[in-house]
Amino acid sequence: MVPISYYIILSAVLFGLGVIGFVFKRNIITIFMSIELMLNAVNLAFVAFSREFNQLDGLVFVFFVIVVAAAEAAVGLAIIMVIARNRKSLNVEDVNLLKF
Amino acid sequence: MSVAMLVFIACGVIAVLGAIGLILAREPVHSALSLVLVMVALAVLYLLLGAAFIAAIQILVYAGAIMVLFVFVIMLLNAGVEVRTNLSRMARWLGIPLAIVFLVEMAYSLVHEYGQRAAAAGAVAGPVAASTHDLSVKLFTEFVLPFELTSILILIAILGALVLAKKEA
């Protein structure tokens, strides 16, 4: 069997990579995908802990996270489409009306 | 080394490589396909952890529905090669050191906390795999209100997406 800590470390590595993608990418769609990567990393931690403590609550939580991610993807991609239509660009640096 | 360990290492390596590919790819479509790779690898890990239902949902909803939506939008917007720009001064002098501090701190606490516990405990005990039956009983008794609320959430998300993506008259 695999120790629980391995799963948690893998989850942390994936989350860190998601943060790096979120900060360094310039394409708005790729930034959104980095957020999905972070959600997935958190899900992995949930499932691993649920297994370790023999509690199903973690799995229920993963279920809700996936539902919220689906809703978020639908609305977020619609917003991205509106931004792309108005700005004619997918680069986040072009969306700077509120930038200080 | 057991079979479970080999599967874990294989899927973990695939997931991390997929995540790195997501960051390094310059075409958004390549990033999306890397993310699909990560999600499939994670689904196998869920199976390894005994959560068959979550693994199925991961493939159906995440790798299926959500990523198809992403690829579809990439296609629709004709998203091309990403333009590289320089980091702002704030990001270079404040952001990167803080990010490194955050990652080091996270790695330290994980290794410090769980390294000892892993050495002590050895392996995941958990003789009971989480059955779909138990999960659905819990979902429809204890968590029935949140479960019903998610249907409203999905409905609002559909309406919101429709309103936002509608062509302005």
Chai-1 contact restraints between the chains, C-beta under 6 A:
chainA,res_idxA,chainB,res_idxB,connection_type,confidence,min_distance_angstrom,max_distance_angstrom,comment,restraint_id
A,M1,B,A4,contact,1.0,0.0,6.0,A-B,restraint_1
A,M1,B,A123,contact,1.0,0.0,6.0,A-B,restraint_2
A,M1,B,V124,contact,1.0,0.0,6.0,A-B,restraint_3
A,V2,B,A4,contact,1.0,0.0,6.0,A-B,restraint_4
A,V2,B,M5,contact,1.0,0.0,6.0,A-B,restraint_5
A,V2,B,F8,contact,1.0,0.0,6.0,A-B,restraint_6
A,P3,B,A118,contact,1.0,0.0,6.0,A-B,restraint_7
A,P3,B,A123,contact,1.0,0.0,6.0,A-B,restraint_8
A,I4,B,V124,contact,1.0,0.0,6.0,A-B,restraint_9
A,S5,B,Y114,contact,1.0,0.0,6.0,A-B,restraint_10
A,S5,B,A118,contact,1.0,0.0,6.0,A-B,restraint_11
A,I8,B,Y114,contact,1.0,0.0,6.0,A-B,restraint_12
A,I9,B,L110,contact,1.0,0.0,6.0,A-B,restraint_13
A,L10,B,G12,contact,1.0,0.0,6.0,A-B,restraint_14
A,A12,B,M106,contact,1.0,0.0,6.0,A-B,restraint_15
A,A12,B,L110,contact,1.0,0.0,6.0,A-B,restraint_16
A,V13,B,V16,contact,1.0,0.0,6.0,A-B,restraint_17
A,L14,B,A19,contact,1.0,0.0,6.0,A-B,restraint_18
A,G16,B,L103,contact,1.0,0.0,6.0,A-B,restraint_19
A,L17,B,A19,contact,1.0,0.0,6.0,A-B,restraint_20
A,G21,B,L22,contact,1.0,0.0,6.0,A-B,restraint_21
A,G21,B,I23,contact,1.0,0.0,6.0,A-B,restraint_22
A,R26,B,E82,contact,1.0,0.0,6.0,A-B,restraint_23
A,R26,B,T85,contact,1.0,0.0,6.0,A-B,restraint_24
A,N27,B,P28,contact,1.0,0.0,6.0,A-B,restraint_25
A,N27,B,E82,contact,1.0,0.0,6.0,A-B,restraint_26
A,I29,B,P28,contact,1.0,0.0,6.0,A-B,restraint_27
A,I29,B,I74,contact,1.0,0.0,6.0,A-B,restraint_28
A,I29,B,A79,contact,1.0,0.0,6.0,A-B,restraint_29
A,T30,B,P28,contact,1.0,0.0,6.0,A-B,restraint_30
A,T30,B,S31,contact,1.0,0.0,6.0,A-B,restraint_31
A,M33,B,S31,contact,1.0,0.0,6.0,A-B,restraint_32
A,M33,B,L35,contact,1.0,0.0,6.0,A-B,restraint_33
A,L37,B,A19,contact,1.0,0.0,6.0,A-B,restraint_34
A,N40,B,L42,contact,1.0,0.0,6.0,A-B,restraint_35
A,L44,B,L42,contact,1.0,0.0,6.0,A-B,restraint_36
A,V47,B,Y46,contact,1.0,0.0,6.0,A-B,restraint_37
A,V47,B,L49,contact,1.0,0.0,6.0,A-B,restraint_38
A,V47,B,A51,contact,1.0,0.0,6.0,A-B,restraint_39
A,R51,B,L49,contact,1.0,0.0,6.0,A-B,restraint_40
A,R51,B,V124,contact,1.0,0.0,6.0,A-B,restraint_41
A,R51,B,G126,contact,1.0,0.0,6.0,A-B,restraint_42
A,E52,B,V124,contact,1.0,0.0,6.0,A-B,restraint_43
A,N54,B,G126,contact,1.0,0.0,6.0,A-B,restraint_44
A,L56,B,A130,contact,1.0,0.0,6.0,A-B,restraint_45
A,L56,B,D134,contact,1.0,0.0,6.0,A-B,restraint_46
A,L56,B,L135,contact,1.0,0.0,6.0,A-B,restraint_47
A,L56,B,K138,contact,1.0,0.0,6.0,A-B,restraint_48
A,L59,B,A51,contact,1.0,0.0,6.0,A-B,restraint_49
A,L59,B,I54,contact,1.0,0.0,6.0,A-B,restraint_50
A,L59,B,A130,contact,1.0,0.0,6.0,A-B,restraint_51
A,L59,B,L135,contact,1.0,0.0,6.0,A-B,restraint_52
A,V60,B,K138,contact,1.0,0.0,6.0,A-B,restraint_53
A,V60,B,F143,contact,1.0,0.0,6.0,A-B,restraint_54
A,V62,B,I54,contact,1.0,0.0,6.0,A-B,restraint_55
A,I66,B,I57,contact,1.0,0.0,6.0,A-B,restraint_56
A,I66,B,V61,contact,1.0,0.0,6.0,A-B,restraint_57
A,V67,B,T150,contact,1.0,0.0,6.0,A-B,restraint_58
A,A70,B,V61,contact,1.0,0.0,6.0,A-B,restraint_59
A,A70,B,I66,contact,1.0,0.0,6.0,A-B,restraint_60
A,A71,B,L153,contact,1.0,0.0,6.0,A-B,restraint_61
A,A71,B,I154,contact,1.0,0.0,6.0,A-B,restraint_62
A,A71,B,A157,contact,1.0,0.0,6.0,A-B,restraint_63
A,A73,B,I66,contact,1.0,0.0,6.0,A-B,restraint_64
A,A73,B,L69,contact,1.0,0.0,6.0,A-B,restraint_65
A,A74,B,A157,contact,1.0,0.0,6.0,A-B,restraint_66
A,A74,B,A161,contact,1.0,0.0,6.0,A-B,restraint_67
A,V75,B,A157,contact,1.0,0.0,6.0,A-B,restraint_68
A,V75,B,G160,contact,1.0,0.0,6.0,A-B,restraint_69
A,V75,B,A161,contact,1.0,0.0,6.0,A-B,restraint_70
A,L77,B,L69,contact,1.0,0.0,6.0,A-B,restraint_71
A,L77,B,V73,contact,1.0,0.0,6.0,A-B,restraint_72
A,A78,B,A161,contact,1.0,0.0,6.0,A-B,restraint_73
A,A78,B,L164,contact,1.0,0.0,6.0,A-B,restraint_74
A,A78,B,A165,contact,1.0,0.0,6.0,A-B,restraint_75
A,I79,B,L164,contact,1.0,0.0,6.0,A-B,restraint_76
A,M81,B,A165,contact,1.0,0.0,6.0,A-B,restraint_77
A,V82,B,L164,contact,1.0,0.0,6.0,A-B,restraint_78
A,A84,B,L77,contact,1.0,0.0,6.0,A-B,restraint_79
A,L90,B,A79,contact,1.0,0.0,6.0,A-B,restraint_80
A,N91,B,V83,contact,1.0,0.0,6.0,A-B,restraint_81
A,E93,B,T85,contact,1.0,0.0,6.0,A-B,restraint_82
